[in-house]
Amino acid sequence: MDNQGRTQRLQSNLERLYGALSPIEAVSSESSYNCHAVAQNLPLSHATSYRNMVAICESGSLKSMQKLIDQGILTHRMCAETELGTANGVFFYAGAFSYPATNFGFLFKANIEEAHPVDGGATPFDSGGLVKHFDWGTKTTELPIEFFSRHELPIPDYRRYLHRSFEVLYNRDPWRYLDPEDVTLANDPVKLANGDVRRRRTHEVRIPDSVLLRSAHLVAVFAPKNRIAALPEVRALFTWCRQNAVERRSFDSPGGDDFSGLRSASLDYLREKISLY
């Protein structure tokens, strides 16, 4: 499919899913948050492993699977990304770190999406979960790539749907999106089931090829306290952050679980910031 056809498909998906949500007027509760501002400004999160963190710091960028294959760093293999055709994307979540078994994390400004209205994309769930974890009503007759194709959204315009979902699905409380409970959402047009609720409900964003790390888009870096001393690359990055007014957050790892500490630290950060939007 050419760029024009893909753009039309993504825009059509957005209008359909947006329109499938109940009217905002049907929701009567008050909110202490500016839902529109939160949806427009929510940062993008990218979490990574101990091993990959060193490579990211050394190269100075986040790279897609396809980029790593082209550079001879990875070998081609069948996986969710190759099955769905998303191997060229650098993956983010709109919100807190949500991918398990990760140790370090980065937050980027929402406006990093603005340069990719044609070649970027989003889904209102973790796309890889379609292959490995999630169920949906037509799964027996619909391939994961077909479900993905029906729900892929344009960036940054997907944030219109994100705002609408705050209003309708989460009762004007963005925090119920950021730290979701595994309960059925009335009027949810996506209707995924099973798998990790955080990955099932958090919007995924993909930016093609690579994303520069040390840039004006980077707003915060997260690292476990017990690993910073062992990694000179992370200490060097923290020094750059200090010199460029990028927040540095170190966290404890309860029971040795870096991901639990990482996610909690990002939720603490977002709790501080969204009240200011």
SVG drawing of the C-alpha trace seen along z (x, -y; Angstrom):
<svg xmlns="http://www.w3.org/2000/svg" viewBox="-26 -23 58 43">
<polyline fill="none" stroke="black" stroke-width="0.4" points="0.0,0.0 1.4,-3.5 1.6,-6.3 -1.6,-7.9 -3.6,-4.7 -2.1,-4.0 -2.8,-7.6 -6.4,-7.2 -6.7,-3.8 -5.3,-5.2 -7.5,-8.3 -10.6,-6.2 -9.8,-4.0 -9.5,-7.1 -12.8,-8.5 -14.5,-5.1 -13.1,-4.4 -13.6,-7.9 -17.2,-7.8 -17.8,-4.5 -17.3,-6.0 -20.4,-7.3 -20.9,-11.1 -18.9,-13.0 -22.2,-14.6 -23.2,-11.2 -20.5,-11.4 -21.5,-13.5 -18.6,-13.3 -16.3,-16.2 -12.6,-15.9 -9.6,-17.5 -7.6,-17.1 -7.6,-18.9 -8.2,-15.8 -7.5,-17.5 -4.2,-18.9 -3.1,-15.6 -3.9,-13.8 -2.0,-16.3 1.1,-16.5 1.4,-12.9 5.0,-11.9 6.2,-8.9 8.0,-6.2 10.6,-3.7 12.0,-1.1 15.0,1.2 17.1,3.9 20.5,3.7 22.3,5.0 20.5,2.8 21.0,-0.3 24.8,-0.2 24.3,0.1 21.8,-2.8 24.2,-5.0 27.1,-4.2 25.2,-4.7 23.3,-7.7 20.0,-6.5 17.0,-4.1 17.0,-1.9 14.3,0.2 14.6,3.9 15.0,3.4 17.7,0.8 19.6,3.3 19.2,6.0 20.4,3.7 23.5,2.9 24.3,6.5 23.6,6.2 20.6,8.5 19.7,11.4 16.2,11.6 13.8,13.8 10.1,14.4 8.4,12.5 5.4,10.2 7.1,7.3 7.8,9.2 4.4,10.7 2.7,7.3 5.1,5.4 6.2,3.1 9.9,4.1 10.9,0.6 9.4,-1.1 10.9,-2.3 8.3,-1.5 6.9,-3.8 3.9,-3.9 1.9,-7.0 2.2,-7.1 4.1,-5.0 6.6,-2.2 4.6,0.9 6.8,3.5 7.9,6.1 11.5,7.4 13.0,3.9 15.5,2.0 16.0,-1.5 13.6,-4.0 13.4,-7.3 10.6,-9.8 10.2,-12.0 8.1,-15.0 4.8,-14.4 5.8,-16.7 8.4,-14.2 5.4,-12.7 4.8,-15.8 7.5,-15.0 5.9,-11.6 2.3,-12.0 2.9,-9.8 5.4,-7.2 4.6,-6.9 1.7,-5.0 -0.2,-4.2 -2.6,-1.6 -4.7,-1.8 -2.9,1.3 0.5,3.0 0.5,4.5 2.7,7.4 0.1,8.7 -2.1,9.5 0.3,12.2 1.2,13.6 -1.4,12.7 -4.7,11.0 -8.0,12.4 -10.8,10.7 -14.2,11.6 -13.2,12.5 -9.9,14.1 -10.9,17.4 -11.5,15.9 -9.3,12.8 -5.5,12.8 -3.6,10.5 -2.4,8.4 -6.0,7.9 -7.0,6.7 -3.9,4.5 -4.8,3.0 -8.3,2.1 -7.0,0.4 -3.8,-1.4 -4.1,-5.2 -2.2,-8.2 0.2,-10.2 -0.1,-12.7 -3.9,-12.7 -4.5,-9.5 -4.4,-11.8 -7.9,-12.9 -9.0,-9.3 -6.9,-9.2 -8.6,-12.4 -12.1,-10.9 -11.2,-7.7 -10.2,-9.7 -13.7,-11.3 -15.8,-8.2 -13.9,-5.0 -12.1,-6.4 -14.8,-8.7 -12.7,-11.9 -9.8,-10.4 -6.6,-10.0 -5.1,-8.2 -7.4,-5.2 -5.7,-5.0 -2.2,-5.4 -2.6,-2.8 -5.5,-0.6 -7.5,1.9 -8.4,5.2 -12.1,4.5 -14.5,4.4 -14.8,1.0 -18.3,0.2 -18.5,-1.1 -14.9,-0.1 -14.7,0.2 -11.5,2.3 -12.7,5.0 -9.5,6.9 -9.4,9.5 -6.7,11.5 -3.0,10.6 -1.5,7.9 -4.0,5.1 -1.3,2.4 -0.2,3.5 -3.9,4.2 -5.0,0.6 -1.9,-1.6 -1.5,-3.3 1.5,-2.2 3.3,-4.7 5.9,-3.8 8.4,-6.2 10.3,-4.8 14.0,-3.8 15.7,-5.5 15.2,-8.2 18.1,-10.4 18.6,-10.1 20.5,-13.3 18.0,-15.7 15.6,-18.5 12.8,-15.9 14.2,-13.9 12.7,-15.0 13.7,-12.3 15.9,-9.2 15.3,-6.5 17.8,-4.1 17.9,-1.6 20.2,-2.9 22.0,0.4 23.1,0.4 24.3,-3.2 27.7,-2.8 28.4,0.3 27.7,-1.5 29.9,-4.4 27.7,-4.9 24.8,-5.6 26.8,-7.9 27.9,-9.8 24.3,-10.1 23.3,-11.4 26.0,-14.0 24.7,-15.1 21.2,-15.3 22.3,-17.5 24.0,-19.8 20.9,-20.0 18.1,-20.3 16.8,-16.7 15.5,-15.1 17.3,-12.1 15.3,-9.7 17.0,-6.8 14.9,-4.2 15.0,-1.3 14.4,2.2 12.1,4.0 13.2,7.6 15.6,7.1 12.7,6.3 13.9,3.4 10.7,3.2 8.5,2.8 10.7,-0.1 10.9,-1.5 7.2,-1.6 6.5,-3.1 9.1,-5.8 7.4,-6.7 4.0,-6.8 5.4,-9.1 6.8,-11.4 3.6,-11.5 1.5,-12.1 3.6,-15.2 3.4,-16.4 -0.2,-15.8 -1.5,-17.9 0.3,-20.9 -1.2,-20.4"/>
</svg>
